[in-house]
């Protein structure tokens, strides 16, 4: 949304309240939600249909994401 020239101009030329009521803001928000949904759906379909993708996700979770360590830490705090 930060890349929208229309929203930039509206933010510059209007109060926050006026900007909040902009139909362009509502449209941009809806577009962003739909884009995020499409990306999530695509990624989910890839993971569901590919053992290779699921394995790569598991490697990320167990490596850089440190899922195991975070879970152990959570369990020791409880």
Secondary structure as GFF3:
##gff-version 3
##sequence-region A 1 78
A	DSSP	alpha_helix	5	13	.	.	.	ID=ss1
A	DSSP	alpha_helix	16	20	.	.	.	ID=ss2
A	DSSP	alpha_helix	23	49	.	.	.	ID=ss3
A	DSSP	alpha_helix	51	62	.	.	.	ID=ss4
A	DSSP	alpha_helix	67	77	.	.	.	ID=ss5
###
